[in-house]
Amino acid sequence: MPPVCIDAKKIYLFPFFLAVFFAAAFFFFAAIA
């Protein structure tokens, strides 16, 4: 049961980290340009 919980948590957090990464990259390139 714990591995399933950890896997589900990773699935739920992945889009959040992906959005944070793209937002950071956008502001980074916006600051350069």
C-alpha positions in Angstrom: 0.0 0.0 0.0 2.7 2.6 0.8 4.4 2.2 -2.7 1.0 2.8 -4.3 0.5 5.9 -2.2 3.9 7.3 -3.1 3.3 6.5 -6.8 0.0 8.4 -6.7 1.6 11.3 -4.9 4.3 11.5 -7.7 1.6 11.4 -10.4 -0.3 14.3 -8.6 2.8 16.4 -8.0 4.4 15.9 -11.5 2.1 18.5 -13.3 2.7 21.0 -10.5 6.5 20.7 -10.8 6.3 20.8 -14.6 4.2 24.1 -14.4 6.7 25.6 -11.9 9.6 24.6 -14.2 8.0 26.2 -17.3 7.1 29.4 -15.3 10.7 29.7 -14.1 12.0 29.2 -17.6 9.6 31.8 -19.0 10.6 34.4 -16.5 14.3 33.5 -17.0 14.1 34.1 -20.7 11.9 37.2 -20.3 14.6 38.7 -18.0 17.3 38.0 -20.6 15.3 39.4 -23.6 
